[in-house]
Amino acid sequence: MTVPAAQALGLKVQSVELRHSHYDYEAALAAATPGPGDALLCMLSPYFFHDLKELDALAIRHHLPSMCGGVDSGGLIAYAPSLNAVFRSAAEYVDKIRRGAKPAELPIELPTRFKLVSGCVN
């Protein structure tokens, strides 16, 4: 959600930038000063992919509904490209290259299939 869209809904967005890995998520969350009614939303990024379970665990420890990793690791909701579709597209690219296509001439494709999954914490 963009900041103007959030403002139109009466929501406040606090952004925290993480610059150096291994990221200090606890410090970042403390800098954001979460309060009642807040939630944790993590941008889907290759930089965070290996930390998704850690991010969901952080949200659980701080009693924040989260949209970071996935519902299987404790998140409240997940919205992300379908990995099956992404991998299928990658396989199609490999097949085209194997058949002689020049990689530099192949178009860059963005994901077109997304999944919204909700979960609950027992």
C-alpha positions in Angstrom: 0.0 0.0 0.0 1.4 3.4 -0.9 1.5 6.2 1.6 -1.2 8.2 -0.1 -3.5 5.2 -0.2 -2.8 4.5 3.5 -3.5 8.1 4.3 -6.8 8.0 2.4 -7.8 5.1 4.6 -6.7 6.9 7.8 -3.7 4.6 8.3 -0.2 5.7 9.3 2.8 4.0 7.7 6.1 3.8 9.4 8.9 2.7 7.2 12.2 1.2 8.5 15.1 0.9 6.2 17.5 -2.0 6.7 20.9 -1.5 5.0 23.4 -4.1 6.1 22.9 -7.8 6.5 22.6 -9.7 8.8 19.7 -7.4 9.5 18.9 -6.4 13.1 15.1 -6.9 13.0 14.6 -6.3 16.7 16.3 -2.9 16.5 14.3 -2.0 13.4 11.0 -2.9 15.1 12.0 -0.9 18.1 12.7 2.1 15.8 9.3 1.8 14.3 7.7 2.1 17.8 4.7 -0.2 17.2 1.6 0.4 19.2 -1.9 -1.0 19.6 -3.6 -1.9 16.4 -0.4 -2.0 14.4 0.8 -4.7 12.1 4.0 -5.8 10.5 4.2 -5.7 6.7 7.5 -6.8 5.0 8.2 -6.1 1.4 8.7 -9.3 -0.6 12.4 -9.2 -1.5 15.1 -11.7 -2.2 17.1 -10.0 0.6 14.5 -11.1 3.2 13.6 -14.5 1.7 15.9 -16.5 4.0 14.6 -14.6 7.0 10.9 -15.0 6.5 10.4 -17.4 9.5 12.5 -15.1 11.7 10.3 -12.2 10.7 7.1 -14.1 11.5 8.5 -15.2 14.8 9.4 -11.6 15.6 5.8 -10.5 14.9 4.5 -13.3 17.1 6.8 -12.3 20.0 5.6 -8.7 19.7 1.9 -9.7 19.2 1.7 -8.0 15.8 -0.4 -9.4 13.0 2.0 -9.9 10.1 2.2 -10.2 6.4 5.8 -11.2 5.9 6.6 -14.8 5.3 3.7 -17.1 5.2 0.9 -18.6 7.2 2.8 -21.8 7.6 5.5 -19.9 9.7 3.0 -18.0 11.8 2.0 -15.1 9.7 -1.6 -13.8 9.7 -1.8 -13.4 5.9 0.4 -13.9 2.8 0.1 -12.3 -0.6 2.8 -13.2 -3.1 3.4 -14.4 -6.6 2.6 -18.1 -7.1 6.0 -19.8 -6.9 4.7 -22.6 -9.1 4.0 -20.1 -11.9 7.3 -18.3 -11.4 9.2 -21.6 -11.6 7.2 -22.7 -14.6 8.0 -19.4 -16.4 11.7 -19.9 -15.6 11.6 -23.4 -17.1 10.0 -22.0 -20.2 12.9 -19.5 -20.5 15.4 -22.2 -20.1 13.7 -24.2 -22.8 13.7 -21.2 -25.2 17.4 -20.7 -24.6 18.1 -24.3 -25.0 16.3 -24.2 -28.4 18.6 -21.3 -29.5 16.9 -18.1 -28.3 19.3 -15.3 -27.3 18.8 -14.5 -23.6 19.3 -10.8 -24.2 16.4 -10.8 -26.7 13.9 -12.5 -24.3 11.5 -10.1 -22.6 11.5 -9.7 -18.9 8.2 -10.9 -17.5 6.7 -10.0 -14.2 4.6 -12.5 -12.3 0.9 -12.5 -13.3 -0.4 -15.0 -10.8 -0.6 -14.2 -7.1 -1.9 -16.1 -4.1 -3.7 -14.6 -1.1 -3.6 -17.0 1.9 -4.9 -16.4 5.4 -4.1 -18.4 8.5 -4.8 -18.4 12.1 -2.6 -18.8 15.2 -3.8 -21.6 17.6 
